[in-house]
Amino acid sequence: MDVVSDAGQSPREVAGVERVAAVPREVDVRRKKQDARQWVRACPHPYLSKGTGKFLGGPLVSNRMPSNRRDSRKSKGSKGRTRILFLYNNPSAFVHQDLAILRSEYEVDAHQVSGKYSFREVLRALRGATLSFSWFALGYAARAVILGKLLGRPSIVVSGGWDVLSMPEIGYGAVGSRRANLRARIALRYATRPLTFSNWSRKVIHELVGREPELVYLGVDVERHRPSASKEDIVVTVGNVTRENLARKGLETFARAARLLPDIRFVLVGRHADDGMEALRALAPRNLELPGWLPDDELVDLLGRAKVYVQVSYTEGFGLALAEGMACGAVPVVTAAGSIPEVAGDVGYYVPFGDAQRTAGAIHEALSSGRGPSARQRVVDRFPLAARREKILRVVREISGS
């Protein structure tokens, strides 16, 4: 079997994973002047596309940089010669958080992955690094991990969301096929330090690969995310408007709940990414606002004024927007799905997935509950960004010797 790109695969259950063969160790990693052909010969066929020299799919495209160029800004606090190859596929808020954390102390060569990327190119990128840091256990992470084994470069892989799930009932998850399942297991089985961001995700990864990743919760800047001086009867949720998210993020339920509370202002923040917007507009009552994407400052201001944040998802690996809303003093109305109970705890109002009537009732109660200060305190105590920064930098120091 050859392992290829990071494109979506057909659904398949996560459980019942077969064992992965051990990484070949016959290569002397100290002989760094060996050419790429010798590295290719050292890798068994399961890790290479047959006869092509392509390795586990996905080109690297620099974030905010032209294709085939690298973003390797060096911070004032760069420590010695430690250089991190940072790989990601989606420029999410939590990805940018980690990138900023690493750049505050080290030189970082950041690449956004898209399409195909040759074996020699990824080899060249990794040779210039001290270690690799990959967000999500996709093909590029497996590439960096296996080549890191051969070159003596330690690796960090952050995982625990769609990359390790298969939920065919909602068409969600990246490990639906045998090939995609294998690449995730390679990345997580052989990474020097696999990390995850919730206990729920930790269990999912353990079921998939039989290995316990280290738990490092995502973090919220609690100094920036604060309640406004006066709260308003505003109900917010954040999520890109797509066909998939109408179900998975509970956006359809949010719209139907708004219809049941016509005197309350509802706001759904998120990019309008596909024709899911047309379906949502057909459901949306007049009291539901659909502003699309908002700049960070505007979103923080909105969350600061909102009394309630809604996260009625089918699954969540963490729920960073939920935690940010809570830090702003918004009372959470949520489902007990995935990691959501870890975030919302006992300050949340829990409703069944897809139940607009129960969701509307919980929102009505939450608006007058006075739980906002408790919601904020939970995030301050458990999910401050400073705690994630400390743990991420500690892991880098431990595996790099810096």
Secondary structure, 3 states (H helix, E strand, C coil): CCCCCCCCCCCCCCCCCCCCCCCCCCCCCCCCCCCHHHHHHHCCHHHCCCCCCECCCCCEECCCCCCCCCECCECCCCCCCCEEEEEECCCCHHHHHHHHHHHCCCEEEEEEECCCCEHHHHHHHHHCCCEEEEECCCHHHHHHHHHHHHHCCCEEEECCCHHHCCECCCCECCCCCHHHHHHHHHHHHHCCEEEECCHHHHHHHHHHHCCCCEECCCCECCCCCCCCCCCEEEEEEECCECHHHHHHCCHHHHHHHHHHCCCCEEEEECCECCCHHHHHHHHCCCCEEEEECCCHHHHHHHHHHEEEEEECCCCCCCCHHHHHHHHCCCEEEECCCCCHHHHHHHHCEECCCCCHHHHHHHHHHHHCCCCHHHHHHHHHHHCEHHHHHHHHHHHHHHHHCC
